[in-house]
Amino acid sequence: MRKLFLNDHILRSVEKPARYIGGEMNSVYKDPEDISVRFCMCFPDVYEIGMSHLGIQIIYDQLNRRSDTWCERVYSPWPDLHSIMKERDIPLFALESQEELRKFDFLGFTLQYELCYTNVLQILDLSHFPFFAKDRDESYPLVVGGGPCTYNPEPLADFFDLFYIGDSEKSLDSLVDLYRDMKADGYDKTSFLRAAAKLPGIYVPFLYQVAYNEDGSIHSFRPVYDDVPSKVKKQVCMDFTNAPYPERPVIPYLKATQDRITLEVMRGCIRGCRFCQAGMLYRPLRQKSVEQLKKEADIMITGSGHEEISLSSLSSSDFTDLPELLDYLIKNFRAKSVNITLPSLRIDNFSLDVMSRLQDVRKSSLTFAPEAGTQRLRDVINKGLTKEDILSGSGMAFRGGWNKVKLYFMLGLPTECDDDRKGIAHLAQAVADNYYEIPKDKRNGKCEITVSTSFFVPKPFTPFQWAPMFHAEDYIGFARTVKSEIRSMKNQRSIHYNWHDAEGTVLEGVFARGDRRLAAAIVHAYEHGAMYDAWTDFFDMGKWQEAFTAAGLDIDFYNLRERDTSETLPWDFIDIGVTKEFMIREWELSKKEQVTPNCRQKCSGCGARAYGGGVCFESREKITDVGI
């Protein structure tokens, strides 16, 4: 029987002790004497959130397939246990072996959202690691980061030894191979990092030097040594069908945020929404073969005991083999009481027949994301969605028996004005009117339209990366405009409205486009109690304002100004395949309110063709070449 790191007294004194004991079904155990590399994957948030994340499951499976490597897991302790560990000087430990993190070779963070940055410091602090990479010698594990936030790693650069840019399936094994071999020959941290920097997709921050202009913008960003690449190229797994995938995912003891089997049907997107970072980062679109997905579904349901299968992608309705896959899943699993969910629907691709077969219409709601309230603004953001699409899709749903629809929008988009904000209310009203046009005896109860607005954050590697943001009070004013307009609607009782936290959005914007100078503010905020900033109950903007003042930084410098396209951006050293020239062209087209066709309609020359596959090559005779 495994010995737990925490004693019974401590476990009984904290909320949900199952977060810390390990031993879950399908977790992997190896003899440390039989392996060469110990890797601990960390999700810097609470266990239930981290256990829902597909990326960690993929890496956990990928590394544990190696006979020379043992990959374990760790998550952020909840504040109750955090306090106990600090008071009693208890070091943080991995779930599988229950051994402290100092005994590992790698501590790998998946960085999914900017408001987890203080939790990164929490993990380092509880593990008894110095925050700054320069202060950690060979006795400490290498701290490596991956995930979407590494496409601007600069706010965290001083804390990490290296970052992995791209799909883990492509080159992560090469990094582990290099470490294993150099460790066997006599490990030297600096020599390893110099060698690792030459691997595709590896960014080693201390090997690059940044200089700033008097106005605070970046003057130059260059390698310290001639043999260090000036560009770090994103790694893309093009053979998506045959990539390793966790057929026996770890099953949590607690109910996770997403307690289900996940089938990743596609990676990437054809749509080209100008605000969407994921749609640009994960180009080109790659589909998994339907036969492989059938096999994965069979194995994963058998090996997990889950009662739900979710089809994962950025736009599931764009998966070309969707009808065949759904027919198979329904035929083989519905009789076994396995529910099938299809997130990421586009309302213009809405299939009433498909959804009525998948969901109990009297219990479920449908979710769509028009993103903007007027056609003009939807054209600006390149949503590719008309009012007719929205009303047609919602009308089909209502006639099929649904009476609950969730509509997601953003506020603070480039060129947005009051008419666009009020347009959210009018579009919601039009959807409600759609419902009440159905004869009363054929309706399914009262209509419920839930309108949710988040606030736009310009993200790196999007056409809107140069756009300005607003103050928190401005965002709240935008939301009040929407709320007031909804109240004036004749069917206002059918429309419920809520909006995202404005101050958290401002902080997210700072980190999304920030630079290395932010490290001092992150340390100050953590040391003064900031943690779990993505959680409303814990977020305190006052602590962050104090931190920025202490670090001599101005939030407005990072958020309020519109960048010139000639400015050197903190992430310009990363090559994601999609070119900066394409981004600039899309930025200019947005100002002209011009729409760019999706990738299956016409190639727009984004640069992703260079990877030699995906949607760029799936039907060459149908693609119009723009000569780029």
C-alpha positions as a printed Julia matrix, in Angstrom:
628×3 Matrix{Float64}:
   0.0    0.0     0.0
   1.31   3.45   -0.91
   2.27   5.76    1.95
   0.51   9.12    1.67
   2.6   12.26    2.02
  -0.02  13.99    4.2
  -1.12  12.4     7.45
  -4.72  11.59    8.29
  -5.06  14.59   10.58
  -4.21  17.01    7.77
  -6.35  15.24    5.2
  -9.36  15.3     7.52
  -8.91  19.03    8.09
  -9.08  20.14    4.44
 -11.86  20.32    1.9
 -11.95  17.37   -0.53
  -8.87  15.41    0.58
  -9.28  13.15   -2.47
  -7.54  15.91   -4.41
  -4.22  14.92   -2.86
  -4.11  11.16   -2.39
  -3.6    9.88   -5.96
  -4.3    6.23   -6.73
  -7.0    6.98   -9.3
  -8.11   4.4   -11.82
  -5.71   4.23  -14.81
  -2.98   6.25  -13.1
   0.52   4.93  -13.89
   3.04   3.53  -11.42
   6.64   2.62  -12.15
   9.69   1.69  -10.11
  11.96   4.78   -9.91
  14.95   2.42  -10.07
  13.9    1.23  -13.52
  13.57   4.6   -15.25
  15.97   7.35  -16.3
  13.74  10.43  -16.42
  11.1   11.58  -13.93
   8.66  14.13  -15.28
   5.89  15.79  -13.24
   3.09  17.5   -15.16
   1.42  20.41  -13.38
  -1.87  22.14  -14.03
  -1.69  25.37  -11.97
  -5.29  25.27  -10.78
  -7.41  23.08   -8.54
  -7.57  19.3    -9.12
 -11.11  19.25  -10.57
 -10.15  21.76  -13.27
  -6.83  20.14  -14.09
  -8.3   16.65  -14.33
 -10.66  17.93  -17.03
  -7.81  19.09  -19.24
  -7.15  16.92  -22.28
  -3.62  18.23  -22.87
  -2.27  16.84  -19.59
  -3.9   13.49  -20.28
  -2.21  13.39  -23.72
   1.25  14.21  -22.34
   0.8   11.86  -19.38
  -0.01   9.02  -21.78
   2.7    9.97  -24.27
   5.52  10.06  -21.74
   4.4    6.99  -19.82
   4.51   4.93  -23.02
   8.28   5.33  -22.76
  10.05   2.61  -20.82
  12.68   5.09  -19.6
  10.31   7.78  -18.28
   7.74   8.08  -15.52
   5.33  10.98  -15.79
   3.34  11.94  -12.69
   0.92  14.77  -11.87
   0.49  17.67   -9.48
  -2.19  20.37   -9.16
  -2.47  23.58   -7.16
  -3.43  22.91   -3.55
  -6.64  24.65   -2.52
  -6.08  27.64   -0.17
  -6.89  25.59    2.94
  -4.09  23.08    2.3
  -1.83  25.85    0.96
  -1.97  27.56    4.35
  -1.18  24.35    6.22
   1.77  23.55    3.94
   3.19  27.04    4.4
   2.74  26.99    8.18
   4.31  23.55    8.6
   6.87  23.88    5.81
   5.52  20.8     4.02
   6.93  20.47    0.47
   4.59  19.9    -2.45
   4.48  16.34   -3.81
   3.37  14.36   -6.86
   0.17  12.33   -6.69
   1.49   8.99   -7.95
   4.69   8.5    -5.96
   3.77  10.96   -3.16
   7.36  12.21   -3.4
   8.35  15.84   -3.23
   8.94  17.65   -6.52
  12.64  18.27   -5.85
  13.24  14.6    -6.76
  12.11  15.04  -10.36
  14.04  15.88  -13.51
  11.31  18.04  -15.05
   8.43  20.06  -13.66
   6.19  20.76  -16.64
   3.44  23.4   -16.5
   0.57  23.57  -18.95
  -0.33  27.26  -19.2
  -3.92  27.51  -20.37
  -4.94  31.0   -19.22
  -3.15  34.1   -18.04
  -4.87  34.38  -14.66
  -3.09  31.23  -13.44
   0.32  32.96  -13.29
   0.37  33.45   -9.52
  -0.52  29.77   -9.16
   2.68  28.96  -11.05
   4.56  30.77   -8.28
   2.45  28.93   -5.7
   3.68  25.59   -7.08
   7.31  26.76   -7.09
   6.97  28.24   -3.6
   5.38  25.14   -2.03
   7.98  22.97   -3.78
  10.76  25.04   -2.12
  12.06  26.23   -5.51
  13.46  29.75   -6.0
  11.07  31.69   -8.25
  13.71  32.8   -10.76
  15.38  30.27  -13.04
  18.77  31.97  -12.6
  18.65  31.09   -8.89
  18.06  27.35   -9.41
  21.13  25.17   -9.85
  21.46  21.57  -11.07
  19.86  20.22   -7.89
  16.44  21.5    -9.0
  14.25  20.03  -11.73
  14.08  21.86  -15.04
  10.95  23.99  -15.15
   9.32  23.81  -18.57
   6.14  25.46  -19.86
   3.74  24.56  -22.66
   0.22  25.4   -23.78
  -1.43  28.43  -25.41
   0.04  31.03  -23.05
   3.55  30.08  -24.19
   2.84  31.86  -27.46
   3.74  34.91  -25.42
   5.92  33.42  -22.7
   7.63  36.69  -21.81
   5.72  37.6   -18.61
   6.85  34.24  -17.19
  10.22  34.02  -18.95
  12.32  34.7   -15.84
  10.67  31.85  -13.92
  11.12  29.09  -16.54
  14.18  27.25  -17.79
  12.57  26.53  -21.14
   9.29  26.52  -23.03
   7.98  24.0   -25.56
   6.11  25.68  -28.41
   3.53  23.54  -30.23
   2.03  20.05  -30.23
   3.7   17.75  -27.7
   3.26  14.77  -30.03
   5.77  16.26  -32.46
   9.02  16.87  -30.56
   8.6   16.46  -26.8
  10.19  13.02  -26.98
  13.28  14.58  -28.58
  13.67  16.88  -25.59
  13.4   13.97  -23.15
  15.84  11.91  -25.25
  18.37  14.74  -25.16
  18.07  15.09  -21.4
  18.33  11.33  -20.81
  21.51  11.09  -22.88
  23.16  14.15  -21.37
  22.22  13.01  -17.86
  23.89   9.66  -18.52
  27.05  11.44  -19.74
  27.19  13.82  -16.77
  24.48  16.46  -16.57
  25.3   20.15  -16.7
  22.28  22.46  -16.7
  23.74  25.24  -18.82
  25.12  22.82  -21.41
  21.79  21.05  -21.61
  19.85  24.27  -22.11
  22.29  25.4   -24.82
  21.76  22.08  -26.6
  17.97  22.11  -26.04
  17.67  25.56  -27.62
  18.74  24.02  -30.92
  15.82  21.57  -30.92
  12.77  22.61  -32.94
  10.14  24.36  -30.82
  12.31  24.93  -27.73
  12.68  28.44  -26.3
  15.27  29.02  -23.57
  14.69  32.55  -22.22
  18.12  33.22  -20.7
  19.68  32.74  -24.15
  17.85  35.83  -25.47
  18.38  39.47  -24.6
  15.78  42.23  -24.67
  16.42  45.98  -25.02
  13.73  48.64  -24.63
  13.08  52.05  -26.15
  12.54  55.12  -24.01
   8.78  54.86  -24.51
   8.79  51.32  -23.05
   8.35  49.45  -26.34
  10.86  46.78  -27.37
  13.92  48.04  -29.23
  15.45  44.64  -29.92
  15.08  40.96  -29.05
  17.96  38.75  -30.08
  19.86  35.59  -29.15
  22.9   35.95  -26.9
  24.92  33.43  -28.96
  25.29  32.96  -32.71
  24.29  29.28  -32.57
  20.94  30.02  -30.89
  18.1   30.34  -33.43
  16.56  33.8   -33.8
  13.15  32.23  -34.47
  11.47  29.43  -32.54
   9.21  27.43  -34.85
   5.92  26.0   -33.62
   5.81  22.2   -33.74
   2.82  20.71  -35.55
   1.74  17.07  -35.49
   0.53  16.55  -39.04
  -0.17  12.81  -38.71
  -3.01  13.54  -36.33
  -4.78  10.21  -36.86
  -1.81   8.15  -35.69
  -0.66  10.47  -32.9
  -0.6    8.93  -29.39
  -3.89   9.4   -27.58
  -4.88   8.39  -24.02
  -7.02   5.3   -24.5
  -7.18   4.76  -20.73
  -7.46   8.27  -19.25
  -6.99   8.76  -15.53
 -10.39   8.76  -13.81
 -10.68  11.27  -10.94
 -12.08  10.36   -7.54
 -13.99  13.63   -7.49
 -16.44  14.88  -10.06
 -14.28  16.88  -12.46
 -15.47  20.0   -14.26
 -15.78  17.91  -17.41
 -16.53  14.41  -16.22
 -16.59  12.59  -19.55
 -14.65  10.88  -22.3
 -13.2   13.35  -24.81
 -12.71  12.46  -28.45
 -10.57  15.08  -30.17
 -11.97  14.94  -33.7
 -10.01  17.86  -35.14
  -7.21  20.22  -34.26
  -7.34  23.67  -35.81
 -10.12  25.64  -37.48
 -11.05  26.85  -40.97
 -13.0   29.92  -39.91
 -10.49  32.7   -39.37
 -12.31  34.74  -36.72
 -10.01  37.71  -36.18
 -10.29  37.68  -32.38
  -9.64  33.94  -31.97
  -6.12  32.98  -30.94
  -6.74  29.23  -31.05
  -8.02  29.47  -34.62
  -4.68  30.92  -35.71
  -2.33  28.99  -33.42
  -3.57  25.55  -34.37
  -3.59  25.96  -38.14
  -3.61  24.06  -40.37
  -6.8   22.17  -39.57
  -6.19  18.44  -39.18
  -8.93  15.83  -38.91
  -8.64  12.44  -37.28
  -9.94   9.57  -39.36
 -13.44   8.43  -38.45
 -12.27   4.81  -38.13
  -9.64   5.8   -35.57
 -12.23   7.78  -33.61
 -14.54   4.76  -33.53
 -11.71   2.63  -32.11
 -10.84   5.24  -29.5
 -14.46   5.55  -28.4
 -14.78   1.77  -27.95
 -11.56   1.47  -25.94
 -12.06   4.57  -23.8
 -15.62   3.77  -22.75
 -14.6    0.22  -21.83
 -11.54   1.39  -19.89
 -13.06   4.33  -18.05
 -16.65   3.71  -16.96
 -17.64   7.21  -18.08
 -21.24   7.74  -19.16
 -20.66  10.61  -21.59
 -18.66  11.15  -24.77
 -17.83  14.68  -25.9
 -16.55  15.48  -29.38
 -13.81  18.06  -28.97
 -12.67  20.65  -31.5
 -12.86  24.37  -32.14
 -15.81  23.91  -34.48
 -17.23  20.4   -34.28
 -19.83  20.97  -36.99
 -16.99  21.5   -39.5
 -15.81  17.9   -39.06
 -16.54  16.39  -42.47
 -17.23  12.87  -41.18
 -19.54  14.01  -38.39
 -22.7   12.2   -39.62
 -20.91   8.84  -39.88
 -19.25   9.24  -36.48
 -22.48  10.25  -34.75
 -24.39   7.37  -36.32
 -21.78   4.97  -34.96
 -21.75   6.46  -31.47
 -25.53   6.55  -31.22
 -25.89   3.0   -32.48
 -23.24   1.58  -30.16
 -23.55   3.62  -26.97
 -26.97   5.16  -26.49
 -28.45   1.78  -25.56
 -25.77   1.59  -22.85
 -26.97   4.94  -21.42
 -23.89   6.77  -22.66
 -24.71  10.39  -23.47
 -23.12  12.04  -26.51
 -22.43  15.79  -26.53
 -21.4   18.01  -29.39
 -19.98  21.35  -28.23
 -18.59  24.1   -30.47
 -21.6   24.25  -32.78
 -21.99  27.0   -35.33
 -25.58  28.09  -35.65
 -25.28  28.21  -39.45
 -24.39  24.52  -39.45
 -27.06  23.62  -36.95
 -28.63  20.22  -37.62
 -31.92  19.71  -35.86
 -31.94  16.02  -36.71
 -28.5   15.48  -35.16
 -29.21  17.44  -32.0
 -32.61  15.9   -31.41
 -30.99  12.48  -31.51
 -28.25  13.52  -29.09
 -30.14  15.47  -26.46
 -33.37  15.43  -24.51
 -34.85  18.67  -25.8
 -36.93  19.14  -22.65
 -33.86  19.14  -20.44
 -31.12  20.73  -22.52
 -30.31  24.14  -23.9
 -28.49  25.0   -27.1
 -25.48  27.3   -27.07
 -24.44  29.54  -29.95
 -21.88  32.35  -30.21
 -22.84  35.2   -32.56
 -20.08  37.22  -30.77
 -21.4   40.61  -32.02
 -24.84  42.19  -32.1
 -24.77  43.72  -35.57
 -23.85  42.46  -39.01
 -21.34  45.28  -39.42
 -19.39  44.18  -36.36
 -19.66  40.49  -37.24
 -18.02  41.39  -40.54
 -15.3   43.31  -38.72
 -14.43  40.24  -36.63
 -14.87  37.9   -39.64
 -17.44  35.76  -37.85
 -18.99  34.68  -41.15
 -22.45  34.57  -39.62
 -25.53  36.5   -40.68
 -28.69  37.43  -38.81
 -30.55  35.11  -41.17
 -28.26  32.23  -40.11
 -28.95  32.94  -36.46
 -32.71  33.22  -36.83
 -32.91  30.2   -39.11
 -30.9   28.03  -36.71
 -32.75  29.14  -33.6
 -36.08  28.76  -35.4
 -35.25  25.19  -36.32
 -34.4   24.52  -32.69
 -37.63  26.0   -31.41
 -39.74  24.09  -33.9
 -37.91  20.94  -32.82
 -39.01  21.41  -29.22
 -36.2   23.42  -27.63
 -37.1   26.48  -25.61
 -33.71  27.32  -24.07
 -30.96  29.05  -26.01
 -27.7   30.54  -24.74
 -26.11  33.32  -26.81
 -22.5   34.38  -26.28
 -21.16  37.82  -27.26
 -18.09  39.97  -26.7
 -17.94  43.62  -25.73
 -15.08  46.04  -26.43
 -14.32  44.71  -29.91
 -12.39  46.92  -32.36
 -14.59  49.63  -33.98
 -17.48  48.76  -31.64
 -19.99  51.54  -30.9
 -23.21  51.88  -28.89
 -25.35  50.68  -31.8
 -23.4   47.41  -31.82
 -23.94  46.97  -28.09
 -27.63  47.69  -28.34
 -27.71  45.29  -31.28
 -27.04  42.43  -28.83
 -30.37  43.16  -27.14
 -32.19  43.46  -30.47
 -30.75  40.2   -31.75
 -31.81  38.43  -28.55
 -35.27  39.96  -28.98
 -35.44  38.66  -32.57
 -34.55  35.16  -31.37
 -37.28  35.35  -28.72
 -39.77  36.62  -31.31
 -38.87  33.55  -33.36
 -40.14  31.39  -30.53
 -43.4   33.25  -30.01
 -44.25  32.99  -33.71
 -44.81  29.27  -33.1
 -48.47  28.5   -32.27
 -48.92  28.39  -28.5
 -50.12  24.79  -28.47
 -46.89  23.7   -30.18
 -44.47  25.48  -27.86
 -42.45  23.7   -25.18
 -43.17  25.98  -22.24
 -41.71  29.43  -21.69
 -38.89  30.68  -23.86
 -35.56  31.22  -22.08
 -32.83  33.22  -23.83
 -29.63  33.63  -21.82
 -27.32  36.36  -23.12
 -23.75  36.3   -21.83
 -21.06  38.83  -22.67
 -17.35  38.57  -22.04
 -14.95  41.44  -22.67
 -12.6   41.27  -25.64
  -8.91  40.7   -24.97
  -6.47  41.15  -27.88
  -4.31  38.03  -28.03
  -0.92  37.4   -29.68
  -0.96  35.93  -33.18
  -4.39  37.28  -34.06
  -5.22  40.11  -36.47
  -6.44  42.05  -33.44
  -3.13  41.81  -31.56
  -2.52  45.51  -32.25
  -5.93  46.67  -30.92
  -6.39  48.78  -27.77
  -8.36  47.76  -24.7
 -10.36  49.84  -22.22
 -10.53  50.61  -18.52
 -12.62  48.31  -16.35
 -15.23  51.02  -15.8
 -15.61  51.39  -19.58
 -16.34  47.68  -19.93
 -18.93  47.87  -17.18
 -20.51  50.83  -18.99
 -20.73  48.75  -22.18
 -22.49  45.98  -20.24
 -24.93  48.44  -18.71
 -25.83  49.67  -22.18
 -26.75  46.12  -23.16
 -28.67  45.57  -19.94
 -30.63  48.8   -20.35
 -31.52  47.97  -23.94
 -32.69  44.48  -22.97
 -34.98  46.0   -20.36
 -36.67  48.0   -23.1
 -37.49  44.87  -25.12
 -41.1   43.69  -25.3
 -40.08  40.1   -24.44
 -37.54  41.13  -21.8
 -38.81  38.53  -19.33
 -37.62  35.82  -21.7
 -34.11  37.29  -21.82
 -31.61  36.85  -18.97
 -28.33  38.77  -19.09
 -24.98  38.31  -17.37
 -21.47  39.54  -18.04
 -17.88  38.65  -17.26
 -15.65  40.28  -14.66
 -14.16  43.5   -16.04
 -11.13  43.85  -13.75
 -10.03  40.27  -14.44
 -10.24  41.06  -18.15
  -7.93  44.04  -17.71
  -5.34  41.88  -15.94
  -5.65  39.17  -18.57
  -4.95  41.78  -21.23
  -1.79  42.93  -19.48
  -0.38  39.4   -19.35
  -1.56  38.44  -22.84
   0.61  41.1   -24.49
   3.12  41.8   -21.72
   6.89  41.49  -21.55
   9.56  40.28  -19.13
   9.26  43.31  -16.89
   5.97  41.91  -15.56
   7.81  39.22  -13.58
   8.48  41.62  -10.72
   4.77  42.49  -10.47
   3.75  38.81  -10.47
   6.15  38.05   -7.62
   4.98  41.07   -5.62
   1.31  40.16   -6.09
   1.86  36.53   -5.04
   3.91  37.5    -1.99
   1.06  39.8    -0.94
  -1.64  37.16   -1.24
  -2.69  37.02   -4.89
  -3.55  33.48   -5.96
  -6.34  31.72   -7.87
  -6.93  34.95   -9.8
  -9.24  33.16  -12.25
 -11.66  32.58   -9.34
 -13.94  35.53   -8.53
 -13.96  34.66   -4.83
 -10.18  35.14   -4.6
  -9.4   37.79   -7.2
  -8.35  41.15   -5.75
  -7.46  43.85   -8.28
  -6.21  46.06   -5.45
  -3.3   43.69   -4.86
  -2.4   43.86   -8.53
  -2.55  47.64   -8.66
  -0.14  47.73   -5.72
   2.1   45.21   -7.46
   2.3   47.2   -10.69
   3.07  50.37   -8.73
   5.81  48.58   -6.77
   7.33  47.28  -10.02
   7.17  50.74  -11.63
   4.81  49.56  -14.36
   1.75  51.2   -15.91
  -1.24  49.02  -16.77
  -2.37  51.55  -19.36
   0.89  51.14  -21.29
   0.06  47.49  -21.9
  -3.67  47.86  -22.51
  -4.87  51.24  -23.72
  -2.55  52.01  -26.63
  -3.03  50.71  -30.16
   0.22  49.13  -31.37
   1.7   50.15  -34.67
   2.21  47.17  -37.0
   5.9   48.09  -37.25
   6.44  47.72  -33.48
   8.46  44.76  -32.25
   6.07  42.66  -30.19
   7.27  40.44  -27.3
   6.26  37.28  -29.19
   7.65  38.16  -32.62
  10.49  35.64  -32.2
   7.97  32.76  -32.43
   7.02  31.42  -35.87
   3.55  29.82  -35.82
   3.39  29.33  -39.6
   0.71  31.98  -40.03
   2.64  35.02  -41.19
   2.68  38.51  -39.73
   1.95  39.83  -43.21
  -1.32  37.88  -43.22
  -2.22  39.23  -39.77
  -1.59  42.81  -40.91
  -3.71  42.24  -44.03
  -6.56  40.89  -41.89
  -6.2   43.82  -39.45
  -6.62  46.25  -42.34
  -9.55  44.3   -43.82
 -11.3   44.42  -40.44
 -11.18  48.21  -40.52
 -12.85  48.09  -43.93
 -15.48  45.66  -42.58
 -14.5   43.1   -45.23
 -14.96  39.35  -44.72
 -12.32  36.74  -45.56
 -13.74  33.37  -46.75
 -13.08  30.27  -44.67
 -10.27  27.93  -45.65
 -12.52  25.44  -47.42
 -13.96  28.17  -49.62
 -10.73  29.87  -50.63
  -7.09  29.87  -49.55
  -6.21  33.27  -48.12
  -2.47  32.7   -48.03
  -2.01  32.69  -44.26
   1.23  30.68  -44.49
   0.04  27.44  -42.87
   0.5   25.6   -46.18
   4.17  25.4   -45.29
   3.38  22.49  -42.97
   2.39  20.4   -46.01
  -0.97  19.06  -44.98
  -4.28  19.66  -43.29
  -7.13  21.53  -44.91
  -4.6   23.3   -47.15
  -4.12  20.03  -49.03
  -7.26  17.97  -48.43
  -8.92  19.08  -51.69
  -6.38  20.93  -53.79
  -8.63  21.2   -56.84
 -11.14  23.24  -54.82
  -8.62  25.67  -53.37
  -8.02  29.02  -55.03
  -4.34  29.89  -54.83
  -3.62  33.5   -53.93
   0.01  33.14  -54.9
   1.47  33.33  -51.42
